[in-house]
Amino acid sequence: MNSTQSPVYRTSVEQKRHAQDVAKRQRLGNKMPRLREMLREKYRKRIIETRNRCTDAQREIQLSELREILRLELSELEKDVELEELILEELLSDVNEWYALGEKNLETLYVEPDEQQKEVLCPVCQMKNLRHHKGAFICECGIRFEHSANMEQLQILLQQQIASHELQCTQALRFFIEPASGQLYDMCGSCDYFSSV
């Protein structure tokens, strides 16, 4: 097989690079690090440093935002405390007012019999006394109704209605004026009691 032509070698680019790497290693020795590895290491260090810087900067931003949020919340809390104090004072004044009205109503319940016959407590508002004027009963709360009875008879009728209702039910009887007729009626929402006075 002697041929006069020179042999043709089929080497790939990869094989050539490998051969060059082996030649460089033998020439420089195995102690010399590869350029790629050095670059990788440098880039890793840079990336870690950059990440740390970014993270620290983010932390500082987050801490400053957190400080601002906490300051706002504290100022809101101070406003809330002031508002709660105002509401508490208002509620206490309302309770005192209710207590005073309750005491006033209790005083009207324990009036001497002679005075009690002259004045009748308005059944609708239960705070003011009724006045009798030309066959109509009028209260300062704005209630007006017509009835044929006088003041004493009306008081007896109201007491009878309340007593008959209390035999059947423990809830309070409510009085109201029917707008169309202008008559006084009483009713109870829990036992369906309803009648005219």
C-alpha positions as CSV (number, residue, x, y, z in Angstrom):
1,M,0.0,0.0,0.0
2,N,2.4,2.4,-0.9
3,S,0.9,5.5,-2.1
4,T,2.6,8.4,-3.5
5,Q,0.2,10.9,-1.9
6,S,0.6,12.2,1.5
7,P,-1.9,11.0,4.1
8,V,-5.0,13.2,4.9
9,Y,-5.7,13.7,8.5
10,R,-9.3,14.5,9.5
11,T,-9.1,16.5,12.7
12,S,-11.9,18.6,14.0
13,V,-11.7,22.1,15.5
14,E,-12.3,20.6,19.0
15,Q,-9.4,18.2,18.6
16,K,-7.2,21.1,17.6
17,R,-8.2,23.2,20.6
18,H,-7.6,20.3,22.9
19,A,-4.1,19.8,21.4
20,Q,-3.3,23.5,21.9
21,D,-4.5,23.4,25.5
22,V,-2.3,20.3,26.2
23,A,0.7,22.0,24.6
24,K,0.1,25.2,26.7
25,R,-0.2,23.2,29.9
26,Q,3.0,21.4,29.3
27,R,4.8,24.6,28.4
28,L,3.4,26.6,31.4
29,G,3.0,23.8,33.9
30,N,-0.1,22.6,35.8
31,K,0.3,25.2,38.5
32,M,-0.9,28.0,36.2
33,P,-4.7,28.6,36.6
34,R,-6.8,28.7,33.5
35,L,-7.8,32.1,32.3
36,R,-11.5,31.2,32.2
37,E,-11.4,30.0,35.8
38,M,-9.7,33.2,36.8
39,L,-12.3,35.3,35.0
40,R,-15.2,33.2,36.4
41,E,-13.8,33.7,39.9
42,K,-13.5,37.5,39.4
43,Y,-17.0,37.7,38.0
44,R,-18.4,35.7,40.9
45,K,-16.7,38.0,43.4
46,R,-18.0,41.1,41.5
47,I,-21.6,39.6,41.4
48,I,-21.5,38.8,45.2
49,E,-20.2,42.3,46.0
50,T,-22.8,43.9,43.7
51,R,-25.6,41.8,45.3
52,N,-24.4,42.7,48.8
53,R,-24.3,46.4,47.9
54,C,-27.8,46.3,46.3
55,T,-29.2,44.3,49.3
56,D,-27.7,46.8,51.7
57,A,-29.1,49.7,49.8
58,Q,-32.5,48.0,49.7
59,R,-32.3,47.4,53.4
60,E,-31.5,51.1,54.0
61,I,-34.4,52.1,51.8
62,Q,-36.7,49.7,53.5
63,L,-35.6,50.9,57.0
64,S,-36.1,54.5,56.1
65,E,-39.6,53.7,54.7
66,L,-40.3,51.7,57.8
67,R,-39.3,54.6,60.0
68,E,-41.6,56.9,58.0
69,I,-44.5,54.4,58.3
70,L,-43.9,54.0,62.1
71,R,-43.9,57.8,62.5
72,L,-47.2,58.1,60.6
73,E,-48.7,55.3,62.7
74,L,-47.6,56.9,65.9
75,S,-49.1,60.2,64.9
76,E,-52.3,58.5,63.9
77,L,-52.3,56.7,67.3
78,E,-52.0,60.1,69.1
79,K,-54.9,61.4,67.0
80,D,-56.9,58.2,67.9
81,V,-56.2,58.6,71.6
82,E,-57.4,62.3,71.4
83,L,-60.5,61.2,69.5
84,E,-61.2,58.4,72.0
85,E,-60.9,60.9,74.9
86,L,-63.4,63.2,73.1
87,I,-65.8,60.4,72.5
88,L,-65.5,59.2,76.1
89,E,-66.2,62.7,77.4
90,E,-69.2,63.0,75.1
91,L,-70.5,59.6,76.2
92,L,-70.1,60.5,79.8
93,S,-72.0,63.7,79.3
94,D,-74.8,61.8,77.6
95,V,-74.9,59.3,80.4
96,N,-75.1,62.1,83.0
97,E,-77.9,63.7,81.0
98,W,-79.8,60.4,80.8
99,Y,-79.3,59.9,84.5
100,A,-80.6,63.4,85.2
101,L,-83.7,62.8,83.0
102,G,-84.3,59.5,84.7
103,E,-84.1,61.2,88.1
104,K,-86.5,63.8,86.9
105,N,-88.9,61.1,85.7
106,L,-88.7,59.3,89.0
107,E,-89.5,62.5,90.8
108,T,-92.7,62.9,88.7
109,L,-93.7,59.3,89.6
110,Y,-93.6,60.1,93.3
111,V,-95.8,63.2,93.3
112,E,-98.4,63.7,96.0
113,P,-101.9,62.3,95.1
114,D,-103.5,65.8,94.8
115,E,-100.8,67.0,92.4
116,Q,-100.9,63.8,90.4
117,Q,-104.6,64.2,89.7
118,K,-104.0,67.6,88.2
119,E,-101.1,66.6,85.8
120,V,-100.9,63.6,83.5
121,L,-97.6,62.6,82.0
122,C,-97.6,62.4,78.2
123,P,-98.0,58.7,77.2
124,V,-96.0,59.2,74.0
125,C,-92.9,61.0,75.0
126,Q,-93.2,60.2,78.8
127,M,-91.3,63.3,79.7
128,K,-93.6,66.3,79.6
129,N,-97.1,66.8,81.1
130,L,-100.2,67.0,79.1
131,R,-102.4,70.1,79.0
132,H,-106.1,70.0,78.3
133,H,-107.4,72.7,75.9
134,K,-110.9,72.8,74.3
135,G,-111.4,69.0,74.2
136,A,-107.8,68.3,73.0
137,F,-104.8,67.1,74.9
138,I,-101.5,68.8,74.0
139,C,-97.9,68.1,75.0
140,E,-94.8,70.3,74.5
141,C,-93.2,67.4,72.5
142,G,-95.7,68.2,69.7
143,I,-98.3,65.5,70.4
144,R,-102.0,66.5,70.1
145,F,-105.0,64.2,70.3
146,E,-108.7,64.6,70.9
147,H,-110.5,62.7,73.7
148,S,-113.8,63.2,75.4
149,A,-112.5,62.5,78.9
150,N,-111.1,65.1,81.3
151,M,-107.6,64.9,82.8
152,E,-108.5,62.6,85.7
153,Q,-110.5,60.2,83.5
154,L,-107.7,60.1,81.0
155,Q,-105.2,59.2,83.7
156,I,-107.5,56.4,84.9
157,L,-107.9,55.1,81.3
158,L,-104.2,55.1,80.7
159,Q,-103.5,53.2,84.0
160,Q,-106.2,50.6,83.1
161,Q,-104.7,50.0,79.7
162,I,-101.2,49.6,81.2
163,A,-102.5,47.3,83.9
164,S,-104.4,45.1,81.5
165,H,-101.4,44.8,79.2
166,E,-99.1,43.9,82.1
167,L,-101.2,40.9,83.0
168,Q,-100.3,39.3,79.7
169,C,-96.8,40.7,78.9
170,T,-93.7,42.0,80.5
171,Q,-92.7,44.4,77.8
172,A,-93.5,48.1,77.9
173,L,-96.7,49.4,76.2
174,R,-96.1,52.0,73.5
175,F,-98.5,54.8,72.9
176,F,-98.9,56.7,69.6
177,I,-101.2,59.0,67.7
178,E,-102.8,57.7,64.5
179,P,-102.3,60.5,62.0
180,A,-105.5,60.1,60.0
181,S,-107.9,60.2,63.0
182,G,-105.8,62.0,65.6
183,Q,-106.7,59.4,68.2
184,L,-104.5,57.9,70.9
185,Y,-103.7,54.2,70.5
186,D,-101.4,51.8,72.4
187,M,-99.6,48.7,71.1
188,C,-97.0,46.1,72.1
189,G,-94.6,44.6,69.5
190,S,-93.9,41.5,71.4
191,C,-97.4,40.3,72.3
192,D,-99.4,42.0,69.5
193,Y,-101.5,43.9,72.0
194,F,-103.4,46.8,70.3
195,S,-106.2,49.1,71.5
196,S,-107.4,52.6,71.4
197,V,-107.6,54.7,74.6
